Amino acid sequence: MRGKNSAALGEKPIGKLLIEQALPASVGILVMSLNILIDTIFVGNWIGSTAIAAINVVLPITFFLAALGMAIGIGGSSIISRALGSGEKEKAYRTFGNQISLTLILTIGFGLIGLAFVDTLIPAFGGKGEIFDPARVYYIIVLYGVPLLALCMMGNTVIRAEGKPKFAMVAMIIPSVGNLVLDYIFIYQMEWGMWGAAWATTISYSLCFLYVLWFFLSKNSELKINWSHFGFKLPILSEISSLGFVTLARQAVVSIIYLLMNNILYNLSGEDGVAMYAIIGRMLMFALFPVLGVTQGFLPIAGFNYGAQKYQRVKKSINTAILYACGLGLLVFAGIFFFSEEIVMIFTQNPDIVAETPRAMRWVFAATPIVALQLIGAAYFQAVGKAMPALLLTLSRQGFFFIPLILILPRIFGELGVWISFPIADVLSTIVTAYFLHREMRIKLKPVENESSST
């Protein structure tokens, strides 16, 4: 028997279901993004623009470790969604247990390595000159909480795979609100500077972990596992790894991009260049929250219905998700285009940064209305367990196109070359994804005999 909660993924109308799944995901991403955004505003105004640059240097390192949990979560959640769709509950239980074991082993191991090489990693990611000392303080403290963050990221995707988007939303809201409250206490009231900013972040990870732990121990979760499920099962481990590697590879590329961008912009414009990218990076995390929410909401719907062989519903979910996400992307682009100056002035009053960042931000967001298609297309292949096309399409945007562009164009156009690399990479990767997704829908997603066409 399928779980009474997850079964709705294969029964409700797609449009209504996508809104039910995407809205809590969007709210959770919004609150999390607001946390990052306001945290940057607090740091910029209460500590200084150098502190913004310092956090931007640390983010790719800590995000990569946290992404281990997200990768294991998304890889395993694809299996869980399909297993619940086909009624294989024991496989879902075993997958979840393996996810927990793998997350703990990898994040603690890599975290220890990260602490051992702190003085090498920070300069390599652009933490030079005045940026080094505050970046080092922030990095060491935040790294202590990264294993807990990884478990939260992993657990959040599993909660969503069970068809419980509201609980997943709360799991994202708790650390965000906690971090902002602690920021105010530690940075503004107690004047602890970067030390306070770091501890606020780490403690907020702990609050999130406690909530996720409560969810799985309570009656809200269908996944009631025992100690036997924690033992590694090679076929499941292999599938988690192959599907999770897509997410991990994407985050690894993001970390490489931060490394390259921080160093390229430092060489072109010094600390101000790194601070500009930090502001734009925060806006990329924040402004795209509705598009990312639709993508997150789409994943369990596609995975469940693919596992249940309801291919017409899968096709309907793809088309509906693209329509919703592209419409939201257009609204995001309009907001950035018309209000970029006002946005930058929220973060800093540095006249040089205020003068140069708005134009750069407009270039970075220029292709936002169409990039949603690329995100949904790559997410589809991951949701249905097709690791290789998911990996290639996920890497196409930032890896295959963007990295070569930022290595070439700045040599020709200077700093402008950095910013125009964003929309060019977005357009090229969207064209490639559209081709493969169209072929998949035309050839692979054929209705099976007696399949209901209800949407």
C-alpha positions in Angstrom: 0.0 0.0 0.0 1.2 3.5 -0.8 1.3 6.0 2.0 -1.8 8.0 2.4 0.1 11.2 2.2 2.4 10.5 -0.7 -0.4 8.9 -2.8 -1.9 12.4 -3.4 1.1 13.1 -5.7 -0.4 10.7 -8.2 -4.1 11.7 -7.9 -4.6 15.4 -7.6 -4.8 17.7 -10.6 -1.2 18.7 -11.7 -1.8 22.5 -11.6 -3.2 22.4 -8.0 -0.6 19.9 -6.9 2.2 22.0 -8.2 1.0 25.1 -6.4 0.6 23.0 -3.2 4.2 21.7 -3.5 5.8 24.9 -4.9 4.3 27.5 -2.6 5.7 26.1 0.7 9.0 25.5 -1.1 9.0 29.1 -2.4 8.2 30.5 1.0 11.0 28.4 2.6 13.5 29.5 0.0 12.3 33.1 0.3 12.9 33.1 4.1 16.2 31.3 3.7 17.2 33.8 1.0 16.0 36.7 3.1 18.1 35.4 5.9 21.2 35.5 3.7 20.2 38.9 2.3 19.5 40.5 5.6 22.5 38.8 7.2 24.6 40.5 4.5 22.9 43.9 5.1 23.6 43.5 8.9 27.2 42.6 8.3 27.7 45.4 5.7 26.2 48.1 7.9 27.4 46.9 11.4 30.8 45.5 10.5 31.8 46.9 7.0 32.0 46.1 3.3 35.2 44.0 3.9 33.1 41.7 6.1 30.7 41.1 3.2 33.6 40.1 1.0 35.0 37.8 3.8 31.7 35.9 4.1 31.5 35.6 0.3 35.0 34.0 0.4 33.9 31.4 3.0 30.5 30.6 1.4 31.7 28.3 -1.4 33.7 26.2 1.0 31.0 25.7 3.6 28.3 25.4 0.9 30.2 22.6 -0.7 30.2 20.6 2.5 26.5 21.4 3.1 25.9 20.4 -0.5 27.1 16.9 0.4 23.9 16.6 2.5 21.8 18.1 -0.2 23.3 15.8 -2.9 22.6 12.7 -0.8 19.2 14.0 0.0 18.1 14.7 -3.6 19.7 11.5 -4.9 18.0 9.4 -2.2 14.7 11.4 -2.4 14.4 10.5 -6.1 14.6 6.8 -5.1 12.1 7.3 -2.2 9.6 9.2 -4.4 9.7 6.4 -7.0 9.6 3.7 -4.4 6.5 5.2 -2.7 5.0 5.6 -6.1 5.4 1.9 -6.8 4.5 0.8 -3.3 8.0 -0.4 -2.3 8.1 0.9 1.2 11.0 -1.2 2.5 13.2 0.2 -0.3 12.2 3.7 0.8 13.2 2.9 4.5 16.5 1.4 3.5 17.3 4.4 1.3 16.6 6.8 4.1 18.8 4.9 6.5 21.7 4.9 4.0 21.3 8.6 3.4 21.8 9.3 7.1 24.9 7.1 7.4 26.5 8.5 4.2 25.8 12.1 5.2 27.4 11.8 8.6 30.5 10.0 7.4 31.2 12.4 4.5 30.5 15.7 6.1 32.5 15.0 9.3 35.4 13.7 7.3 35.5 16.6 4.9 34.9 19.0 7.7 38.0 17.9 9.5 40.0 18.2 6.3 38.6 21.7 5.9 39.7 22.7 9.3 43.2 21.3 8.8 43.8 23.4 5.6 42.1 26.6 6.7 45.1 28.9 5.9 45.4 27.4 2.4 41.8 27.4 1.4 40.8 30.9 2.4 43.5 32.7 0.2 42.8 30.3 -2.6 39.1 31.4 -2.7 40.0 35.1 -2.7 40.5 35.8 1.0 43.5 38.0 0.6 44.7 41.3 2.1 42.2 42.8 4.5 39.7 40.0 3.8 41.8 37.2 5.3 41.4 37.7 9.0 37.6 38.2 9.2 37.2 35.3 6.7 39.3 33.0 8.9 37.3 33.8 12.0 34.0 33.2 10.2 35.1 30.0 8.4 36.3 28.1 11.5 33.2 28.7 13.6 30.7 28.0 10.8 32.5 24.8 9.8 31.7 23.3 13.2 28.0 23.4 12.4 28.2 22.3 8.8 27.5 18.6 9.5 24.3 19.6 11.2 23.4 21.8 8.2 24.1 18.9 5.9 21.7 16.6 7.8 19.1 19.4 7.6 19.5 19.7 3.9 19.3 16.0 3.4 16.3 15.6 5.7 14.5 18.5 4.0 14.5 16.9 0.6 13.2 13.6 2.1 10.4 15.4 3.9 9.4 16.9 0.5 9.6 13.4 -1.1 7.0 12.2 1.4 4.7 14.9 0.1 5.0 17.1 3.2 6.0 20.5 1.8 4.7 22.5 4.7 7.0 20.7 7.2 9.9 21.2 4.7 9.1 24.9 4.6 9.2 25.2 8.4 12.6 23.4 8.4 13.9 26.2 6.2 12.3 29.0 8.1 13.6 28.0 11.6 17.3 28.6 11.0 16.7 31.7 9.0 14.7 33.4 11.7 17.0 32.1 14.3 20.0 33.5 12.5 18.5 37.0 12.1 17.6 37.2 15.8 21.0 36.0 16.9 22.7 38.4 14.4 20.9 41.3 16.1 21.9 40.1 19.6 25.5 39.0 18.8 26.6 41.7 16.3 24.5 44.8 17.1 23.8 44.4 20.9 26.9 42.5 22.0 29.3 43.9 19.3 31.0 40.6 18.7 31.7 41.4 15.0 32.5 38.5 12.7 32.7 36.1 15.7 29.1 36.9 16.5 28.0 36.6 12.9 29.6 33.1 12.7 28.1 31.8 16.0 24.6 33.1 15.0 24.9 31.0 11.8 26.2 27.9 13.6 23.5 28.0 16.3 20.8 28.4 13.7 21.9 25.2 12.0 21.5 23.4 15.3 17.9 24.7 15.7 17.1 23.4 12.2 18.6 20.0 13.0 16.5 19.6 16.1 13.3 20.3 14.2 14.1 17.8 11.4 15.0 15.2 14.0 11.6 15.8 15.7 9.8 15.4 12.4 11.2 11.9 11.6 10.7 10.7 15.2 7.1 11.9 15.3 4.0 10.4 13.6 4.2 12.9 10.8 6.7 10.8 8.8 5.9 7.6 6.9 9.6 6.6 7.0 9.8 4.6 10.3 13.3 3.1 10.1 15.3 0.9 12.5 19.0 0.2 13.1 19.2 -2.4 10.3 18.4 0.3 7.7 21.6 2.2 8.5 23.8 -0.5 7.1 24.9 0.2 3.6 23.2 -1.6 0.7 25.4 -1.4 -2.4 22.7 -1.1 -5.1 20.9 1.7 -3.1 24.2 3.4 -2.2 25.2 3.3 -5.9 22.0 4.9 -7.0 22.1 7.6 -4.3 25.7 8.4 -5.3 25.0 8.5 -9.0 21.9 10.7 -8.7 23.4 12.8 -5.8 26.6 13.4 -7.8 24.5 15.6 -10.1 23.8 18.0 -7.2 27.3 17.7 -5.7 28.9 18.3 -9.1 26.7 21.4 -9.5 27.8 22.8 -6.1 31.4 21.9 -6.8 31.2 24.0 -10.0 29.6 26.8 -8.0 32.5 26.7 -5.6 35.0 26.8 -8.5 33.0 29.8 -9.9 33.3 31.6 -6.6 37.0 30.9 -6.6 37.5 32.2 -10.1 35.2 35.1 -9.8 36.7 36.3 -6.5 40.2 36.1 -7.8 39.3 37.6 -11.2 37.4 40.5 -9.7 40.0 41.1 -7.0 42.6 41.4 -9.7 40.4 43.8 -11.8 38.9 45.9 -9.0 40.3 44.9 -5.6 38.1 44.4 -2.5 35.3 46.4 -4.1 35.0 44.0 -7.0 34.7 41.0 -4.6 32.1 43.0 -2.6 30.1 43.7 -5.8 29.9 40.0 -6.6 28.9 39.3 -3.0 25.9 41.6 -3.4 24.9 40.2 -6.8 25.4 36.6 -5.5 23.0 37.3 -2.6 20.4 38.7 -5.1 20.8 35.6 -7.2 19.9 33.5 -4.2 17.1 35.8 -3.1 15.4 37.0 -6.3 15.1 33.5 -7.9 13.2 32.0 -4.9 9.9 31.6 -6.8 11.6 29.9 -9.8 13.5 27.6 -7.4 10.4 26.9 -5.4 8.6 25.7 -8.6 11.6 23.5 -9.4 11.6 22.0 -5.9 7.8 21.4 -6.0 8.1 19.8 -9.4 10.6 17.1 -8.3 8.4 14.8 -6.1 5.5 15.1 -8.5 7.6 14.0 -11.5 9.4 11.3 -9.5 6.3 9.8 -8.0 4.3 9.7 -11.2 7.2 8.3 -13.2 7.5 5.5 -10.6 3.8 4.9 -10.9 4.1 4.9 -14.8 1.7 7.8 -15.1 3.6 9.4 -18.0 0.8 11.7 -19.1 0.9 13.3 -15.7 4.7 13.6 -15.9 4.4 15.4 -19.2 1.7 17.7 -17.8 3.9 18.5 -14.7 6.8 19.4 -17.0 4.8 21.8 -19.1 3.0 23.3 -16.1 6.2 23.8 -14.2 7.9 25.5 -17.1 5.0 27.8 -17.7 4.8 28.9 -14.0 8.6 29.2 -13.6 9.1 31.3 -16.8 6.3 33.7 -15.8 7.8 34.2 -12.4 11.3 34.6 -14.0 9.9 37.5 -16.1 8.6 39.2 -13.0 12.0 38.8 -11.3 13.8 40.3 -14.3 11.5 43.3 -14.3 12.1 44.0 -10.6 15.9 43.8 -11.0 15.9 45.9 -14.1 14.0 48.8 -12.7 15.2 48.8 -9.0 18.8 47.8 -9.2 20.2 51.0 -7.8 17.8 51.0 -4.8 18.7 47.3 -4.1 22.5 48.0 -4.0 22.0 50.9 -1.6 20.4 48.6 0.9 23.6 46.7 1.3 26.2 49.5 1.4 26.7 53.2 1.0 30.2 52.8 -0.5 30.0 55.2 -3.5 32.2 53.2 -5.8 30.2 50.0 -5.2 26.9 51.9 -5.5 28.0 53.4 -8.8 29.1 50.2 -10.5 27.0 47.3 -9.2 23.5 48.2 -10.7 24.7 47.8 -14.3 26.5 44.5 -13.5 23.4 43.2 -11.8 21.2 43.9 -14.8 23.6 41.9 -17.1 23.6 39.0 -14.6 19.8 38.8 -14.6 19.3 39.5 -18.3 18.3 35.9 -19.2 16.2 35.1 -16.1 12.9 34.8 -18.0 14.1 31.7 -19.9 16.6 30.1 -17.5 13.6 28.5 -15.7 13.3 26.0 -18.6 16.9 24.9 -18.1 16.3 24.4 -14.3 13.1 22.4 -14.8 14.7 20.3 -17.6 17.7 19.3 -15.6 15.5 18.6 -12.5 13.3 16.3 -14.5 16.1 13.9 -15.4 17.2 13.8 -11.8 13.7 13.2 -10.5 13.2 10.2 -12.7 16.6 8.6 -11.9 18.4 9.4 -15.2 21.8 10.4 -13.7 23.9 11.0 -16.8 21.6 13.4 -18.7 20.8 15.1 -15.4 24.5 15.6 -14.7 25.3 16.9 -18.2 22.4 19.3 -18.3 23.1 20.5 -14.8 26.7 21.2 -15.6 26.0 22.8 -19.0 25.0 26.2 -17.7 27.8 26.9 -15.2 30.4 24.4 -16.1 30.5 23.9 -19.8 29.6 27.4 -20.8 30.0 29.9 -17.9 33.5 28.9 -16.7 35.1 29.1 -20.2 33.4 32.5 -20.8 34.7 34.1 -17.6 38.2 32.9 -18.4 38.0 34.4 -21.9 35.7 37.4 -22.0 37.4 39.5 -19.2 40.6 39.4 -21.2 38.8 41.1 -24.0 36.2 43.3 -22.3 37.6 43.7 -18.8 35.1 43.7 -15.9 32.2 43.9 -18.4 33.3 40.5 -19.7 32.6 39.0 -16.3 29.0 40.2 -16.2 28.0 39.5 -19.8 29.2 35.9 -19.3 26.1 35.2 -17.2 23.3 35.8 -19.8 25.4 34.2 -22.6 25.8 31.0 -20.6 22.1 31.0 -19.6 20.9 31.3 -23.2 23.3 28.5 -24.5 22.4 26.1 -21.8 18.7 26.7 -22.2 18.8 25.9 -25.9 20.7 22.6 -25.2 18.3 21.6 -22.4 15.2 22.4 -24.5 16.4 20.1 -27.2 17.0 17.1 -24.9 13.8 17.7 -22.9 11.7 17.9 -26.0 13.2 14.6 -27.3 12.5 12.9 -24.0 8.9 14.0 -23.9 8.3 12.9 -27.5 10.0 9.5 -27.4 10.2 8.3 -23.8 7.1 9.6 -22.1 4.5 7.5 -24.0 1.3 6.6 -22.3 1.2 3.0 -21.0 -1.9 0.8 -21.6 -4.9 1.9 -19.5 -3.2 5.0 -18.2 -5.6 7.6 -17.0 -5.2 10.9 -18.8 -6.6 13.0 -15.9 -4.5 16.0 -15.0 
